Amino acid sequence: MTTRSRILGILASTALVVTALTGAPAAAAPTRYEAENAPAVCDGTIDSNWAGFSGTGFCNT
């Protein structure tokens, strides 16, 4: 194998790895679903102290 073909192989492999590792960025879901009045049973405490929580309480077990 010549030096040129080795370099081309390395460049092709590097390009493939970079393409595989830089996929589409993650995005948040466009719809927010909340079930405030859903019937549920909680064996823990009803809390609302988590960052980003928007409801009246969640079951913290």
C-alpha positions in Angstrom: 0.0 0.0 0.0 1.5 3.4 -1.0 1.7 6.4 1.3 -0.8 8.2 -0.8 -3.4 5.5 -0.5 -2.8 5.2 3.3 -3.4 9.0 3.7 -6.5 8.8 1.5 -7.8 5.9 3.6 -7.2 7.8 6.8 -8.9 10.9 5.5 -11.9 8.9 4.4 -12.1 7.1 7.7 -11.8 10.4 9.6 -14.5 12.0 7.5 -16.8 9.0 8.1 -16.3 9.2 11.9 -16.8 13.0 12.0 -20.0 12.6 10.0 -21.3 9.9 12.2 -20.5 11.8 15.4 -22.0 15.1 14.4 -25.6 14.0 13.7 -28.6 16.3 14.0 -28.8 18.3 17.2 -31.4 17.2 19.8 -34.6 19.2 20.0 -37.3 19.5 22.6 -40.7 18.1 21.9 -43.0 20.8 20.4 -46.0 19.8 22.5 -46.2 19.8 26.3 -48.6 17.2 27.8 -49.7 17.6 31.4 -52.3 15.5 33.3 -53.3 17.7 36.2 -56.6 16.1 37.0 -55.7 12.5 36.2 -56.6 9.9 38.8 -53.5 8.6 40.4 -52.1 7.0 43.6 -48.9 8.3 45.2 -47.0 6.3 47.8 -44.6 9.1 48.4 -44.9 12.9 48.8 -46.5 15.4 46.5 -43.7 17.9 45.6 -43.3 20.8 43.2 -39.6 21.7 43.8 -37.9 20.5 40.6 -36.5 23.1 38.1 -38.7 23.3 35.0 -41.7 21.7 36.7 -44.8 23.6 35.7 -47.7 21.8 37.4 -49.2 21.8 40.9 -47.4 18.8 42.2 -45.7 15.5 41.3 -45.4 12.2 43.1 -42.0 11.9 44.6 -41.4 8.3 45.8 
